[in-house]
Amino acid sequence: MIQQYVQEAIADRRYFHQHPELSGTEYETTAYIAKRLQQLGIERLPFKEPGVVGYIKGTKGSKTIALRADIDALPVTEEADVDFPSKNEGVMHACGHDGHTAILLAVAKWLVEHREQVAPNVILIFQSAEEITPSGADALVRQGVLQNVDAIYGLHLWQGMEKEKIGLAHGPMMASIDDFEITIQGAGGHGSMPHETVDPIYIASHIIQGLQSIISRKLDAVDSAVISVGQIEAGTTYNIIPDRAKLIGTIRALSPNAVALAKREIVQISERMAEAFGGTASVEYIVGTPPLVNDVQCARRVQRVIEQTFGAAHFEEVKPVMGGEDFAYYTERAKGAFVFVGMGGEGSQYPHHHPKFTIDEEVIPNAIQFMVELVQSYEEEAE
């Protein structure tokens, strides 16, 4: 059914892989996609570049669904052993977005060539800047891309799932991403006379321990969150106690309530711990993406499509992961579901964002087939 579209999708994927562009700068990629949609006679909607949003009117048109692919690459120097390496030094499609974009282009072509089988209206979102904050998804949502959209779906070629499996979570699937900086102000002095100082490094060590009490003693045990300090900045030499120390870290959570609790408690623990030892502390947040929560009804639809198309053995219930994904901005505003297409194995051995990461192109046919079936079956199930 879709074999004639696979080779073109693979060729597109390899083109994108050779011509990666960083988040927010994907203008050549945008031009390539726009040209292809124009050749297919697909209407382009007036959203800001980089990125492209297309529109296909369905035969019934009473429902509208959106399909999303992310188009940006990463600041990674490629080490993958492929015949079509990146031509842009220091930039690489190290997450699979080249595959996502090629898959959605193939789906777009199928929809045009089988328009009589397409009941719902379909919005095709080729989204910029998934990998950074501010997010490309957030920007599109603010511009109104979800206006009149009944449901939105997206997929991720996923190295962490066994090849031939396709799945999702029925509810929380990926975590929020928020970062923090805690600045601790003390009073420095010589390392031989700590009694004459307020040691911000000592205070920082207590704050780090205190932050973990948020997870173990404040958060409901059935909820999930992670607080990690990944960077400590303090001092210039071994025998001087500095005036200031800084802790830099990240918060990951699977619910808005957990995010709010973690942020509130980080401030309280930091300020009170610093005060207890004679210093002060201030907290700054760098707000990232919200938790990605699949709509349960949409997730059940996806499961039915996977099982009916490929067989029940190919579906996998996904445990939530603490990595983030800005598809969450769409599911905050509309019903929707995000799907993992497994490709873990010999053809894709390295994790996402690794310099040797590559996708297994053998999973592209199933990804195309899945999205086609999702659209084809939508109106009859939705009514």
Number of C-alpha atoms within 10 A of each C-alpha: 8 14 11 11 17 21 15 15 24 20 12 21 24 20 18 26 25 19 22 29 25 22 23 21 17 21 16 15 24 20 15 14 22 20 12 15 22 12 10 15 14 20 15 16 14 11 15 11 15 21 27 24 26 23 19 21 20 20 13 13 14 13 19 25 22 24 23 22 26 28 33 33 29 22 18 17 17 23 14 17 10 11 8 13 19 23 13 15 13 13 21 33 32 27 24 25 24 28 30 24 25 26 27 25 24 25 25 26 18 20 22 18 12 11 15 11 14 25 21 25 22 23 24 25 25 26 27 30 26 25 20 17 15 16 21 25 25 19 17 20 16 11 13 11 20 20 11 11 19 17 22 25 24 20 24 20 26 23 25 17 18 15 21 19 22 30 22 24 24 22 17 20 24 27 29 27 23 20 18 20 18 23 21 25 22 25 16 19 18 14 16 10 12 14 10 12 18 23 26 29 23 14 24 24 12 16 23 17 11 16 21 15 15 21 19 11 9 13 17 12 10 5 12 17 21 18 21 16 16 9 11 16 12 16 16 9 9 8 12 15 26 22 19 22 22 20 22 18 17 19 23 27 28 26 19 13 11 23 23 11 14 22 18 12 16 21 17 15 20 24 20 15 19 25 14 10 15 16 21 20 25 16 18 13 15 11 14 20 23 25 29 30 27 25 21 16 15 20 22 16 17 26 23 16 22 25 15 12 15 17 11 14 11 18 20 21 13 16 13 18 15 19 14 23 24 27 30 25 22 25 22 16 14 18 20 28 30 27 22 22 26 24 25 21 15 9 16 20 16 19 17 19 17 17 19 19 23 26 26 21 18 14 18 24 20 21 24 25 21 21 22 20 16 20 23 19 16 19 20 9 8 13 7
